[in-house]
C-alpha cells in the first residue's frame, strides 16, 4: 500500500515536472487564428481553409524561447469558426469566419519572449509581457 | 494430467490465434480500396435528364488507399456520383462521411461515392477508412484536385449528375436526408425513385 502511494507521489511529481519544467512556470493561453475568411456557420468545428490548410486539428506545434529551446509541444485541437467581422450584421447563417484554435499551456518555463511554431513553419514571436491570465493572447498565422 | 491439460489449452490457444490471424477463410476485410468501386449499374435504374448546361465536373485520376488508380469520370459515366472532400484529422468529416455513405448505400448501387483526402493525409487515409468501416473508396487527391473543386476546407460534398455535370456542392458537409432528397430527384426508376 505504501509502495503504491509512493509510486503515485512519484508519478505526480514527474508529471508536474514534465508540464512545468520544474520551475513553477507560467500559464500560456493563446488563440491561434487562421485568417481564412471562409464561409461557415459561426461556432462550427473548422480547420484552416486554403491557403491555411496546414493549420488543423493534429498539426504539431512547439513553443520555443528566444534561443530556440522547446518549452512545450503538442498538437492543435480542432478549431472553431469565429465571425470575421462582428461589426457587420450579416443577416444570414453562413457568414465569413476565421478559424480559431485555443491553446492552454500550463507551467511553461518563464522567459522574456516566446515563439510558437506550427508544423515546423516560421515562428510566431511574442513578448511574455503580453500574456494575461484573463485573456488569451491572439496570434495570427501569417 | 495437469501437463496434458496445459498442452490441450496451448493447442486450443494456438488454433484460435491462427484462425484469428488468417481471418478464418482467408478473406480479409479491407476498406477504402478498389472493393468499394461501383459494379455494373443495377437493372431497371433510370435517371432524370441531366441539365443541359452548367459546370462540368473537373476530371481527375487519383490513387485509392490500396494503390488502385481511379478515373473520376468512370464514377459518373452512367450514374450520379458524390465526391466527398474529407481528411483523417477532421472530426466533423466522420459524421458527414457516415451519413453520405448511408444515403448512397440506400440507393443500392445507383449512386457512386468517392472520398478524397489531401496528399499530406495519405498515410492516415487507410486507417481512416478502416475506422469508419467504409464500403466506398477513398482516394488521395492532389492540390490540383482540391483547387479544381474549390475545396478550401473539408468536409465538402459535391454531387455530380450522370454524364458529369456538377449539380451542387455542400461546403461543411451534407446530412443523410438532404442528400437522399437530391439523389431521389435524380433517380426516376429503381432504388430511391419517386414512383
Interface residues (C-beta under 8 A of the other chain):
Chain A: X36 X38 X39 X40 X41 X44 X45 X46 X47 X48 X49 X50 X53 X54 X56 X57 X58 X78 X94 X99
Chain B: X87 X89 X90 X91 X92 X118 X120 X146 X147 X152 X153 X154 X171 X172
